[in-house]
């Protein structure tokens, strides 16, 4: 059986790692490199770095940060997102040391995303869907306009067509709040074949267990709640169902 992943998420704003709460409040945590080194040492299965202000400011990807992260010699696969608009951006990010890219705004340009997929492969692309549940339907947030609209099945064509490999479903309302992830985002997702990474307000082993026991979930992303306790990843892994997730790893031990 393929093991599922525990992803350490680093949210970056203005070049600094931050604790994000509901896409509206941010508290500084420090240098992203320090968090990446911790996640790597503690045994995360993947590190996802999301630079959340690059698209809003039309800045493009933060290659300076990516080069610093690549220079750390991390053994954990690195996924990088923020400001990615073109196939050239995608190619440059992979060449700079990331194994995968994470896109959000670019999902609106299907032709460009298809070109990215043709160049670096669908397996190297994750698409972000910030969702909430209300009015008996899933609502997709446009974080640039701060407006939500119903999630239409046709908007998932890049996922269902395997142009993008996985959907990062973000509970943006629950983000930063303990036990905040809303399972309705998974229960009401319109396509049961799209592989999902769940993220936002995930803090408790019981949440992680429930998510990982869902066949559609391939990974769980945890950010804020891994930043304040040493060996948080190992302790979380030790508390969840060991049959579906990679074993915890401490310094000096192999997986």
C-alpha positions as CSV (number, residue, x, y, z in Angstrom):
1,X,0.0,0.0,0.0
2,X,1.3,3.5,-0.9
3,X,2.0,5.4,2.3
4,X,0.4,8.8,2.7
5,X,2.4,11.9,3.5
6,X,2.7,14.4,6.4
7,X,3.6,17.7,4.8
8,X,5.3,20.5,6.7
9,X,3.9,23.8,5.4
10,X,5.9,27.1,5.6
11,X,3.9,30.2,4.9
12,X,6.0,33.1,3.8
13,X,5.1,36.8,3.7
14,X,7.5,39.6,3.0
15,X,10.4,37.0,3.1
16,X,9.6,35.9,6.6
17,X,7.9,32.7,7.8
18,X,4.6,33.7,9.4
19,X,1.7,32.1,11.3
20,X,-1.3,32.7,9.1
21,X,-4.8,32.9,10.6
22,X,-7.8,33.0,8.2
23,X,-5.9,34.6,5.4
24,X,-6.1,37.9,7.4
25,X,-3.8,37.9,10.4
26,X,-0.1,37.1,10.4
27,X,2.4,36.6,13.2
28,X,6.1,36.4,12.5
29,X,7.9,33.1,13.1
30,X,11.4,33.8,11.8
31,X,13.5,32.7,8.8
32,X,11.9,30.2,6.5
33,X,15.2,28.3,6.3
34,X,15.1,27.5,10.1
35,X,11.7,26.0,9.8
36,X,12.7,24.0,6.7
37,X,15.7,22.6,8.5
38,X,13.5,21.6,11.4
39,X,11.0,19.9,9.2
40,X,13.8,18.1,7.4
41,X,15.5,16.9,10.6
42,X,12.2,15.9,12.2
43,X,11.1,13.7,9.4
44,X,8.5,15.5,7.3
45,X,7.6,13.6,4.1
46,X,7.5,16.8,2.1
47,X,8.1,20.5,2.7
48,X,5.8,23.0,1.1
49,X,6.8,26.6,1.0
50,X,4.0,29.0,0.1
51,X,5.0,32.7,-0.6
52,X,1.5,34.2,-0.2
53,X,2.2,37.8,-1.2
54,X,3.9,37.3,-4.5
55,X,0.9,37.0,-6.8
56,X,-0.9,39.8,-5.0
57,X,2.1,42.1,-5.6
58,X,2.8,40.8,-9.1
59,X,6.3,40.0,-8.1
60,X,6.8,36.5,-9.6
61,X,8.5,33.7,-7.6
62,X,11.0,34.4,-4.9
63,X,14.0,32.8,-6.4
64,X,16.3,34.3,-3.8
65,X,14.5,32.4,-1.1
66,X,14.4,29.2,-3.2
67,X,18.2,29.4,-3.8
68,X,18.8,29.7,0.0
69,X,16.6,26.8,0.7
70,X,18.2,24.7,-2.0
71,X,21.7,25.5,-0.5
72,X,20.6,23.8,2.8
73,X,21.0,20.4,1.2
74,X,17.6,19.2,2.5
75,X,16.9,15.5,2.2
76,X,13.1,16.1,2.2
77,X,11.4,16.8,-1.1
78,X,10.7,20.5,-1.5
79,X,7.6,22.0,-3.2
80,X,7.6,25.7,-3.9
81,X,4.7,28.1,-4.6
82,X,3.9,31.8,-4.9
83,X,3.9,34.1,-7.9
84,X,4.1,31.3,-10.5
85,X,2.5,32.5,-13.7
86,X,4.3,31.1,-16.7
87,X,5.9,27.9,-18.0
88,X,9.2,29.7,-17.7
89,X,8.6,30.3,-14.0
90,X,7.8,26.6,-13.5
91,X,10.9,25.5,-15.3
92,X,13.1,27.9,-13.4
93,X,11.8,26.7,-10.1
94,X,12.5,23.1,-10.8
95,X,16.0,24.0,-12.1
96,X,16.6,26.0,-8.9
97,X,16.1,22.9,-6.7
98,X,12.4,22.4,-6.0
99,X,10.9,19.0,-6.9
100,X,7.4,20.3,-7.4
101,X,5.5,23.6,-7.9
102,X,2.3,24.8,-6.2
103,X,0.1,27.1,-8.2
104,X,-3.0,29.1,-7.4
105,X,-3.6,32.2,-9.6
106,X,-2.2,30.4,-12.6
107,X,-5.1,27.9,-12.5
108,X,-7.1,30.5,-14.3
109,X,-4.9,30.2,-17.4
110,X,-5.4,26.6,-18.5
111,X,-3.3,26.9,-21.6
112,X,-0.3,28.0,-19.6
113,X,-0.8,25.3,-17.0
114,X,-1.0,22.7,-19.7
115,X,2.3,23.9,-21.0
116,X,3.8,23.6,-17.6
117,X,2.5,20.1,-17.3
118,X,3.9,19.1,-20.7
119,X,7.3,20.4,-19.6
120,X,7.7,19.3,-16.0
121,X,5.0,16.6,-15.8
122,X,1.6,16.6,-14.0
123,X,3.1,14.8,-11.0
124,X,5.2,18.0,-10.3
125,X,2.2,20.3,-10.1
126,X,-0.1,20.9,-7.1
127,X,-3.1,23.3,-7.5
128,X,-4.4,25.3,-4.5
129,X,-8.1,25.5,-3.8
130,X,-9.0,27.8,-0.8
131,X,-12.5,26.6,0.1
132,X,-15.3,27.1,2.6
133,X,-18.7,25.5,2.9
134,X,-21.8,27.7,3.0
135,X,-25.2,28.0,1.3
136,X,-25.2,24.2,0.9
137,X,-22.3,24.3,-1.4
138,X,-18.5,24.6,-1.6
139,X,-17.3,28.2,-2.1
140,X,-14.0,29.0,-3.8
141,X,-12.2,32.1,-2.5
142,X,-10.5,34.5,-4.8
143,X,-7.9,35.8,-2.4
144,X,-7.1,38.8,-4.6
145,X,-10.6,40.1,-4.5
146,X,-11.6,38.4,-1.2
147,X,-14.8,37.2,-2.9
148,X,-16.1,33.6,-2.8
149,X,-18.1,32.0,-5.5
150,X,-19.6,28.4,-5.8
151,X,-17.0,25.8,-6.8
152,X,-18.2,24.5,-10.2
153,X,-17.2,21.1,-11.4
154,X,-16.0,22.5,-14.7
155,X,-13.4,24.6,-12.8
156,X,-11.8,21.3,-11.8
157,X,-11.0,20.2,-15.4
158,X,-7.2,20.6,-14.9
159,X,-7.4,18.2,-12.0
160,X,-9.8,15.7,-13.5
161,X,-7.8,15.8,-16.8
162,X,-4.6,14.9,-14.8
163,X,-2.9,18.1,-16.0
164,X,-2.4,18.9,-12.3
165,X,-1.7,15.9,-10.0
166,X,-3.1,17.0,-6.7
167,X,-5.4,19.5,-5.1
168,X,-4.3,21.4,-2.0
169,X,-7.6,22.1,-0.3
170,X,-7.2,24.9,2.1
171,X,-9.8,25.6,4.8
172,X,-8.9,29.3,4.8
173,X,-11.4,30.1,7.5
174,X,-10.1,27.5,9.9
175,X,-6.4,28.2,9.1
176,X,-4.5,29.0,12.2
177,X,-7.2,27.8,14.5
178,X,-6.9,24.7,16.6
179,X,-9.0,21.8,15.2
180,X,-10.3,24.2,12.6
181,X,-10.4,22.0,9.5
182,X,-13.9,21.6,8.2
183,X,-14.5,18.0,6.9
184,X,-17.4,19.2,4.8
185,X,-14.7,20.5,2.3
186,X,-13.8,16.8,1.7
187,X,-17.3,15.3,2.1
188,X,-18.8,17.6,-0.5
189,X,-15.9,17.8,-3.0
190,X,-17.5,17.2,-6.4
191,X,-15.0,14.7,-7.9
192,X,-14.0,11.7,-5.8
193,X,-11.0,10.8,-8.1
194,X,-9.0,14.0,-7.5
195,X,-6.2,13.3,-5.0
196,X,-6.4,15.8,-2.1
197,X,-3.9,17.3,0.3
198,X,-5.8,18.7,3.2
199,X,-4.5,21.9,4.9
200,X,-5.7,24.6,7.3
201,X,-6.4,24.3,11.1
202,X,-5.1,20.8,11.4
203,X,-3.6,20.3,14.8
204,X,-4.8,17.2,16.5
205,X,-3.9,13.5,15.9
206,X,-7.7,12.7,15.8
207,X,-8.1,15.1,12.8
208,X,-5.1,13.6,11.0
209,X,-6.4,10.1,11.5
210,X,-9.8,10.9,10.2
211,X,-8.3,12.6,7.2
212,X,-5.8,9.9,6.4
213,X,-8.6,7.3,6.6
214,X,-10.3,9.0,3.7
215,X,-9.4,7.2,0.5
216,X,-9.2,10.5,-1.4
217,X,-6.7,12.1,0.9
218,X,-3.1,11.5,-0.1
219,X,-1.5,13.9,2.3
220,X,-2.1,16.2,5.3
221,X,-0.4,19.5,5.5
222,X,0.3,21.0,8.9
223,X,1.9,24.4,9.4
224,X,1.5,26.6,12.4
225,X,1.1,23.7,14.9
226,X,4.5,22.2,14.0
227,X,6.4,25.4,14.6
228,X,6.3,25.6,18.4
229,X,7.3,22.2,19.6
230,X,10.5,20.2,19.0
231,X,10.0,16.9,17.3
232,X,6.4,17.8,16.6
233,X,6.3,15.8,13.4
234,X,7.6,12.6,15.1
235,X,5.2,12.9,17.9
236,X,2.2,13.5,15.6
237,X,3.2,10.6,13.4
238,X,3.5,8.3,16.4
239,X,-0.1,9.3,17.4
240,X,-1.7,8.4,14.1
241,X,-2.5,5.2,12.3
242,X,0.9,3.7,11.4
243,X,-0.6,1.5,8.6
244,X,-1.2,4.4,6.2
245,X,1.6,6.9,7.0
246,X,5.4,6.7,7.0
247,X,6.9,5.9,10.3
248,X,8.3,8.7,12.5
249,X,12.1,9.3,12.3
250,X,14.4,10.6,15.0
251,X,18.0,11.7,14.5
252,X,20.2,8.7,13.9
253,X,17.3,6.5,12.8
254,X,16.3,5.6,9.3
255,X,12.7,5.4,8.1
